[in-house]
Structure formats: C-alpha cells, structure tokens
Amino acid sequence: VKEYLKQIKAHARLNVFNEVFEQDALAAAKNVDARVKAGTAGRLAGMVIGIKDNICYKDHKVTASSRILENFTSIYSSTIVERLLAEDAIIIGRCNCDEFAMGAANENSFFGPVKNFADETRVSGGSSGGSAVAVQAGMCHAAIGTDTGGSVRQPASFCGVVGFKPTYGRISRHGIISYASSFDQVGTLTKSVEDAALLLEIMGGPDEFDGTLSRKELPKAEAHKPDNGKKKIAYLQEAISSPGVDAEVKNTLINAIEKLRADGHTVKPISFEYLDYLVPSYYILAMAEASSNLARYDGVHYGYRSPNATDLISTYKLSRSEGFGKEVKRRIMLGTFVLSAGYYDAYYAKAQKVRKLIRDQTNAILGEYDFLLTPTAPEPAFPIGKKEKDPVVTYLYDIFTVQASLAGLPAISLPRGNNSKGLPLGLQLLAKGFAEEQLLNFSEYFL
Ligand code: GLN
C-alpha cells in the first residue's frame, strides 16, 4: 500500500484519483497482514484496487465525477465492493471518470481530464480513464471500471492494459450508479488476463439485489490457462478497408491475423451488415435510458441543491442546470426527445428493433466462429482538447466497442505494443455469451 501511495503522489498531475483512501488503505493492510499471519486471509489478500468513482462504498464519497454528487456519501456498499473486501482486497481510492460514465476520453469529468501516462498531452480514454491510468502508472494492482459502450475496453487500449467486460448479467449492478441499465456492466483493468479471471470469479454471480443476473456457472479462476487449440476467428473487413481507421491500428490487426494464420488458426474476413447502425442505435438507446435514470437527481432527494432556488420548480431547474455538465445535459435532452410521444416510434422503438437485428447477426457470426477480432478503437489516444468540441466525432470512436454492448456479449481489449509515437494500441476479442472462460484462456495467445 505504501508503495502504491508513493506512486499516486509522484504522479498526482495525471489527475487519476478523485480521492485516495490513504488512512483506510493503510489500516486495511494491517488487518489483512494479521489475517495472512493467522492463515485466515481471503483470496485477494493484499490486492490493492482502485474503483471507478461511480461504485458505491459505504461511508465513502461517490460522485460519478459530477458536481451534482460532489458532496454525496454512500450509505451502503455495492455488491462488488462487499465481495472484494470479503476476500481481503484493499481499496485504495476512487478513480476519476467521465461524468456519469458518459464519454470516451475522460474529458467530461467535473474534476478535469485524466492524462495518459504514455504521453501526458493525450487523453486516457474513457469513461474509466482514471481506472486505466491507475493500472498503467502502477498506482494500484488492478482497477474496477464500468463498461456501457466500451468504457473499460477503450481506455485499456489507450493505456496499454487489459480491459475486460463480461457478458451482461454476470456481475451485479447493485450499488453502481446507473447510466444505461440495459448495457451497464462492471469490468476490470489489469496487467494480466489471469487477474481478470480471478476478479470475475470473485465479483460475479447471482445477487438478490440485481434481477438481471444469470445463474449460469461462473468460470473458475483455477481453470484459467493459455488455450493452445486451433480456433476459427472472424475479423471485421471494414476495420482494414475503412479510411477512418488509423494506419498503424490497421497494421496491428493485419499482423495479428497473419500470425494467427501462421500458427494454424482459421481466420476469415466478414462484413457486418449493420455496421453503420451500431453507433446510432447505441446512442439513441443509451441516451433514452440515461434520461430516465438521471431523473432522480432533482435537488430534493440527495446531491446538489441550488442555493438560488426559491420554490419546487426552481429547485429542480436550477439544481439540475448547475449540477450537471454539458455532455450530461445534451444526453438527457436527446434521450427525453427520443422517448417523447411524437418521436418514440421513429427513434426509440426503431433503435430497439435494430438492436435485436444486431444481436441476432452477431450471435449468428459467433455461431460459426469462436471469436470476432477487431481493433478496440479506430485511433490511438488523441491530444487532450482535440475532439471535445464535436461530440459526434467522439461518439464515432465507439464503433468497435458498442457491438458487444448492444449484443450483451463478453469482450476484452488486449495490449498490442506501441505505435511509432510510443502510444499504446489494443485489439478487441469478442466471444459468445457466457463464454468468458474460452475468451480469457485464448486471450493469453495475444500477450
Ligand atoms: N463512450 C460511450 C458513451 O459515451 C461509452 C461509455 C461507457 O461505456 N460508459 O456512452
């Protein structure tokens, strides 16, 4: 813990932690130490973990990097925090993120952007940017993030770490601040795939507080081992043919394909019929769900209340106007619009139908192949401030990650070295629902 605290202090300018639980972590380390000596320690004894600042931890602040929750203290712990602590993990602090997990660059945080440790003038990726850099810069052993449309995988690829999102329904969302509930999933940022497997087993599984959880058996961390079998892998042809994908990103994919073939795997190009509809349907649905989930921040129940309010209506209006940032407001407005009586059928209902087509076609591909291989993001980390002004440009960055989210499938971003500017690159591997064990075992091939 002391070593990680030293790293956190040395790299404070990266803006990774919204709060460091220094005293708590030191006290926890003493307790764990005693249990190790007594032979009663849990399976994560001494694993120092950072949690994204949208994960509730009893008696600790949780802000979702928003002004509206700036002084909010959680009165209970999320199921995942309870499960981590029960196995003697040590939680070292809460990591900066995009406000309410909305973003792909960590530039939408009320507390400012997180800087990439590989190049401090560049973004960390988002929305779990703080969690990614915490692992990248050695500020903790592993970090927990959430992935609604790529928020674990994309920052992992920008920061050169492993980012894993399990199947929807694997890990409890109880005590995770909701963004888009039919997509939100807890994920991990780690240096190794083995750690991702261990954390999945510890955090996953049924929980009476989340009715969407599957009862399918969780993969055992002990079963994690490199898989040397021959696989059938599809890759997205458009990732190579599209002018929107960076040349070095393409080369990373091409090199991986050539190596896989040379090693005897079957690798074939596929075209995804609904490629152009991935980003639009994701954003329509995610914004609709967000507008509904964020209705609870009304200046009355909890969180920020405007001191300028004079009656109920002005309490709502001013608290929300002053409490939410620009991107969150944009999404609430667009989400409310697509759900409104006159536009529901044209946008929300249509997007739900498209989601079903996307899910069915993705499952059909994975019926024929073991995995789908794509870049994680079309470009490496970009300079801070470069894309902020055009939200649509940033939304398009999610093209490769939202497919797994729309289909509810497990996916992982694996580091594949650096480009010519020293910026990390990543590839994404997507698997069938609940095939985490196969996904994680085969991921070792790429490391
Ligand atoms: N970039 C996507 C968005 O802004 C994904 C965010 C996430 O996964 N939380 O919605």
Boltz pocket constraint, residues with backbone or C-beta under 6 A from the ligand:
constraints:
  - pocket:
      binder: B
      contacts: [[A, 100], [A, 101], [A, 102], [A, 103], [A, 104], [A, 126], [A, 127], [A, 146], [A, 147], [A, 148], [A, 149], [A, 150], [A, 151], [A, 152], [A, 179], [A, 286], [A, 394], [A, 398]]
      max_distance: 6.0
